[in-house]
Amino acid sequence: MKQEILDAIETYSTIAIYRHEKPDPDALGSQAGLAALLKHNYPNKTIYMVGEEEPSLTFLTKMDAVDNSAFTDEDFLTIVCDTGNTERIDGKGWQHGNKLLKMDHHPNVEPYGDTIWVNTEASSTSEMVIDFFLFAKDKQNWEMTTEAARLLYAGIVGDTGRFQFSNTTSQTMRLAAELLEYPIDTTELFTRFYETDEKMMRLKGRVLEEFELTEEGLGIMHLTKDLLAEYGVTVNESSALVNIFSGTVGLKAWVFFVEEDNQYRVRLRSKGPIINEVAANHNGGGHPMASGAKASGEAEIKEIIDELSELCKEYA
């Protein structure tokens, strides 16, 4: 699989790299980290990073300003990072390329693309990109750059919760160590990741005061539009709150319902019960312990709570 990907990269002079909408550090880290590697090792190729900006993460990278006319010619390669299904691909033009590669660590619920490299054992897609770099280094003498190392390290840090989550393996640590051979300012990176402005800190206090913990061990929090507006926090920024009460004794799984204009964004996390099947039942998906979904209204919110409550009740 890695050889197929390397052959495709060698073949095409134009490469467009995508990732999922509402990007997290791994989506941006894998996309931009791969782009940085390609730009350095193939300076004569045209490399695009496509997608909307995420204001809270522009300290990591910024997207390219891409003229859609660049994608009228089919003679380009598309690489999609960290995206389990085509519905979540962010940006136009991804389907117009001559060849499509999928590079992802989520369950392969939608096996799209001409070449599919999915490794659910990897902590992150950024980890996979490092693994691929080492392969390309051996085959084609690729070189790492400090910028690529910074981006890929950020992606791993984001998806492993600073190496605290159960998806952190010995392989994760070995590959992260490869990046620390380069002069990354990890202090600055961690500070930017986890510093909190006043509005978010005050909203955290509100969440800690108001979240519900059921007898089954399910934590529930509703973030309404009015509540977010009161504190001046966007829907995307509210993702930083998802683990705020995760250390509560007796908590088995938890869910945030975040109100948007015509639906609710649902963020699910777990300490044990497998929750991605619940997410899949509600227009979502993800990992066994960390998933996302959508709810159309109060009736579907109740369904999700009932399903999660049953999982918590059954979990020893």
C-alpha positions as CSV (number, residue, x, y, z in Angstrom):
1,M,0.0,0.0,0.0
2,K,2.8,2.4,0.9
3,Q,4.5,1.7,-2.4
4,E,1.3,2.4,-4.3
5,I,1.0,5.7,-2.6
6,L,4.6,6.6,-3.2
7,D,4.3,5.6,-6.9
8,A,1.3,7.9,-7.3
9,I,3.1,10.8,-5.6
10,E,6.0,10.2,-8.0
11,T,3.7,10.2,-11.0
12,Y,1.6,13.3,-10.6
13,S,2.9,16.9,-10.9
14,T,-0.1,18.4,-9.2
15,I,-1.3,17.0,-5.8
16,A,-4.3,18.3,-3.8
17,I,-4.5,17.2,-0.1
18,Y,-7.8,17.3,1.7
19,R,-9.1,16.4,5.2
20,H,-12.3,16.4,7.1
21,E,-14.6,19.4,7.8
22,K,-14.3,21.1,11.2
23,P,-10.7,20.0,11.5
24,D,-8.9,19.0,14.7
25,P,-5.1,19.0,15.2
26,D,-4.7,15.5,13.6
27,A,-6.7,16.5,10.5
28,L,-4.6,19.6,10.0
29,G,-1.3,18.0,11.2
30,S,-1.6,15.1,8.8
31,Q,-2.7,17.3,5.8
32,A,-0.2,20.1,6.3
33,G,2.6,17.7,7.5
34,L,2.3,15.7,4.4
35,A,2.1,18.8,2.3
36,A,5.3,20.1,3.9
37,L,7.1,16.9,3.1
38,L,6.0,16.9,-0.5
39,K,6.9,20.5,-1.0
40,H,10.4,19.9,0.4
41,N,11.1,16.6,-1.4
42,Y,9.4,17.5,-4.7
43,P,10.0,21.3,-5.1
44,N,8.9,21.2,-8.8
45,K,5.5,19.7,-8.0
46,T,2.4,21.9,-7.2
47,I,0.9,21.0,-3.8
48,Y,-2.4,22.4,-2.6
49,M,-4.0,22.2,0.8
50,V,-7.7,22.5,0.5
51,G,-10.4,23.3,3.1
52,E,-11.9,26.0,5.3
53,E,-9.8,27.7,7.9
54,E,-10.3,26.8,11.6
55,P,-9.6,30.0,13.4
56,S,-8.6,28.4,16.7
57,L,-5.9,26.4,15.0
58,T,-4.4,28.9,12.5
59,F,-1.3,28.8,14.7
60,L,-0.6,25.4,13.3
61,T,-1.2,26.2,9.6
62,K,-3.3,28.0,7.1
63,M,-5.0,26.6,4.0
64,D,-4.0,27.6,0.5
65,A,-6.1,30.0,-1.5
66,V,-7.1,27.6,-4.3
67,D,-8.7,28.7,-7.5
68,N,-11.3,26.1,-8.4
69,S,-10.2,26.3,-12.0
70,A,-7.1,24.4,-10.9
71,F,-9.3,21.3,-10.6
72,T,-10.9,21.5,-14.1
73,D,-8.0,19.4,-15.5
74,E,-8.3,15.8,-14.2
75,D,-4.5,15.3,-14.4
76,F,-3.9,15.6,-10.6
77,L,-3.7,13.4,-7.6
78,T,-6.1,13.7,-4.7
79,I,-5.0,12.6,-1.2
80,V,-7.7,12.7,1.6
81,C,-6.3,12.5,5.2
82,D,-8.1,11.5,8.4
83,T,-11.6,11.3,6.8
84,G,-13.7,8.1,7.2
85,N,-16.5,9.0,4.7
86,T,-16.8,11.3,1.7
87,E,-19.6,13.3,3.3
88,R,-17.1,14.9,5.7
89,I,-14.4,15.8,3.1
90,D,-13.9,19.6,3.3
91,G,-13.5,21.5,0.1
92,K,-14.4,21.3,-3.5
93,G,-12.8,19.4,-6.4
94,W,-11.6,16.3,-4.5
95,Q,-13.7,14.0,-6.8
96,H,-12.3,15.5,-10.1
97,G,-8.7,14.1,-9.8
98,N,-7.4,11.3,-11.9
99,K,-6.6,9.2,-8.9
100,L,-7.8,9.3,-5.2
101,L,-5.9,8.1,-2.2
102,K,-7.4,7.6,1.2
103,M,-5.1,7.8,4.2
104,D,-7.0,7.3,7.5
105,H,-7.0,5.7,11.0
106,H,-10.8,5.6,11.5
107,P,-12.8,2.5,10.8
108,N,-13.2,2.0,7.1
109,V,-17.0,2.4,7.0
110,E,-16.8,3.9,3.5
111,P,-13.9,2.4,1.5
112,Y,-13.7,5.2,-1.1
113,G,-10.7,5.9,-3.3
114,D,-8.5,4.1,-5.8
115,T,-5.9,3.3,-3.1
116,I,-7.0,2.9,0.5
117,W,-4.6,2.9,3.4
118,V,-6.5,2.5,6.7
119,N,-4.8,1.6,9.9
120,T,-7.1,1.6,12.8
121,E,-4.3,0.6,15.1
122,A,-2.6,4.0,14.6
123,S,-3.2,6.7,17.1
124,S,-3.7,9.2,14.4
125,T,-3.3,9.8,10.7
126,S,-0.3,12.0,11.6
127,E,1.3,8.8,13.0
128,M,0.6,7.1,9.7
129,V,2.2,10.0,7.7
130,I,5.4,9.6,9.8
131,D,5.4,5.8,9.1
132,F,5.0,6.6,5.4
133,F,7.8,9.1,5.6
134,L,10.2,6.5,6.9
135,F,9.2,4.2,4.1
136,A,9.8,7.0,1.5
137,K,13.1,7.9,3.2
138,D,14.3,4.3,2.6
139,K,13.0,4.1,-0.9
140,Q,13.5,7.6,-2.3
141,N,15.7,9.3,0.3
142,W,13.0,11.6,1.5
143,E,14.1,14.3,4.0
144,M,12.1,15.4,7.1
145,T,11.8,19.2,7.8
146,T,11.3,20.9,11.1
147,E,8.0,22.3,9.9
148,A,6.7,18.9,8.9
149,A,7.9,17.5,12.2
150,R,6.1,20.3,14.2
151,L,2.8,19.7,12.3
152,L,2.9,15.9,12.6
153,Y,3.8,16.0,16.3
154,A,0.9,18.4,16.9
155,G,-1.4,15.9,15.2
156,I,-0.3,13.0,17.4
157,V,-0.5,15.2,20.6
158,G,-4.1,16.2,19.7
159,D,-5.4,12.7,19.0
160,T,-3.7,11.1,22.0
161,G,-4.5,13.8,24.5
162,R,-0.8,14.5,25.2
163,F,-0.1,10.7,25.0
164,Q,-2.7,10.0,27.8
165,F,-5.4,8.2,25.8
166,S,-5.4,4.4,25.3
167,N,-4.7,4.7,21.6
168,T,-1.1,5.6,22.6
169,T,1.1,2.6,21.7
170,S,4.8,1.8,21.7
171,Q,4.8,2.5,18.0
172,T,3.2,5.9,18.6
173,M,6.0,6.8,21.0
174,R,8.7,5.5,18.6
175,L,7.4,7.6,15.7
176,A,6.9,10.7,17.9
177,A,10.5,10.3,19.0
178,E,11.6,10.5,15.3
179,L,10.1,14.0,15.2
180,L,11.8,15.1,18.4
181,E,15.1,14.7,16.6
182,Y,14.2,18.1,15.0
183,P,14.1,21.5,16.8
184,I,10.4,21.6,17.6
185,D,9.4,24.2,20.2
186,T,7.2,21.8,22.2
187,T,6.7,24.3,25.0
188,E,5.2,26.8,22.6
189,L,3.2,24.2,20.9
190,F,1.7,22.8,24.2
191,T,1.0,26.4,25.4
192,R,-0.9,27.3,22.3
193,F,-2.9,24.0,22.4
194,Y,-4.0,24.3,26.0
195,E,-4.0,28.0,26.9
196,T,-7.6,29.2,27.7
197,D,-9.0,32.7,27.3
198,E,-11.3,34.1,29.9
199,K,-14.6,33.4,28.1
200,M,-13.7,29.7,27.7
201,M,-12.5,29.4,31.3
202,R,-15.8,30.9,32.6
203,L,-17.8,28.6,30.3
204,K,-15.9,25.6,31.7
205,G,-17.0,26.6,35.1
206,R,-20.6,26.7,33.9
207,V,-20.3,23.2,32.4
208,L,-18.8,21.8,35.6
209,E,-21.7,23.2,37.5
210,E,-24.5,22.1,35.2
211,F,-23.5,18.7,33.6
212,E,-25.7,15.8,34.5
213,L,-24.4,12.4,35.8
214,T,-26.9,9.6,35.6
215,E,-27.1,6.5,37.7
216,E,-25.9,4.5,34.8
217,G,-22.7,6.5,34.7
218,L,-23.6,8.7,31.7
219,G,-22.5,12.3,31.7
220,I,-24.7,14.7,29.7
221,M,-24.2,18.4,28.8
222,H,-26.4,20.6,26.6
223,L,-24.7,23.6,25.0
224,T,-27.5,25.7,23.6
225,K,-27.0,28.5,21.1
226,D,-28.0,31.0,23.8
227,L,-25.4,29.6,26.2
228,L,-22.6,29.8,23.7
229,A,-23.7,33.3,22.7
230,E,-23.7,34.4,26.3
231,Y,-20.0,33.5,26.6
232,G,-19.0,34.4,23.1
233,V,-17.9,30.9,22.2
234,T,-18.3,29.3,18.8
235,V,-19.5,25.8,18.1
236,N,-16.0,24.8,17.0
237,E,-14.3,26.4,20.0
238,S,-16.7,24.5,22.3
239,S,-14.9,21.2,21.3
240,A,-12.2,22.2,23.8
241,L,-14.8,21.4,26.6
242,V,-15.4,17.8,25.7
243,N,-13.2,16.3,28.3
244,I,-13.7,18.9,31.0
245,F,-15.5,16.5,33.5
246,S,-13.9,13.3,32.2
247,G,-12.2,12.7,35.6
248,T,-15.5,12.4,37.5
249,V,-15.7,9.2,39.6
250,G,-18.4,6.9,38.3
251,L,-18.4,8.3,34.8
252,K,-18.4,5.7,32.1
253,A,-19.3,7.7,29.0
254,W,-20.4,11.2,28.2
255,V,-22.0,13.3,25.5
256,F,-22.2,16.9,24.6
257,F,-25.2,18.2,22.5
258,V,-24.2,21.4,20.8
259,E,-27.0,23.4,19.2
260,E,-26.4,24.7,15.7
261,D,-28.9,26.5,13.4
262,N,-30.9,23.5,12.3
263,Q,-29.4,20.5,14.2
264,Y,-27.3,19.4,17.1
265,R,-23.6,18.4,16.9
266,V,-23.1,15.4,19.1
267,R,-19.7,14.7,20.7
268,L,-19.4,11.3,22.4
269,R,-16.6,10.0,24.6
270,S,-16.1,6.9,26.7
271,K,-13.9,5.2,29.3
272,G,-15.0,1.8,28.3
273,P,-18.4,1.3,26.5
274,I,-18.0,1.1,22.7
275,I,-19.8,4.2,21.5
276,N,-19.0,4.5,17.7
277,E,-22.0,2.2,16.9
278,V,-24.3,4.8,18.6
279,A,-22.7,7.5,16.5
280,A,-23.2,5.4,13.3
281,N,-26.9,5.1,14.1
282,H,-27.1,8.9,14.0
283,N,-25.3,10.1,10.9
284,G,-21.8,9.9,12.4
285,G,-19.0,7.6,13.3
286,G,-15.5,7.6,14.7
287,H,-13.5,5.6,17.2
288,P,-14.7,3.1,19.8
289,M,-14.0,5.7,22.6
290,A,-14.3,9.0,20.7
291,S,-17.0,9.7,18.1
292,G,-19.2,12.3,16.7
293,A,-22.8,12.3,15.4
294,K,-25.7,14.6,14.5
295,A,-29.2,15.0,16.0
296,S,-32.1,16.6,14.2
297,G,-33.9,17.6,17.4
298,E,-35.1,16.7,20.9
299,A,-36.5,13.3,19.9
300,E,-33.2,12.1,18.4
301,I,-31.3,13.5,21.4
302,K,-33.5,11.3,23.7
303,E,-32.8,8.3,21.4
304,I,-29.0,8.9,21.7
305,I,-29.2,9.3,25.5
306,D,-31.3,6.1,25.8
307,E,-28.8,4.1,23.7
308,L,-25.8,5.4,25.6
309,S,-27.5,4.8,29.0
310,E,-28.1,1.2,27.9
311,L,-24.4,0.8,27.0
312,C,-23.3,2.2,30.3
313,K,-25.8,-0.1,32.2
314,E,-24.4,-3.1,30.4
315,Y,-20.7,-2.1,30.9
316,A,-19.2,-3.8,34.0
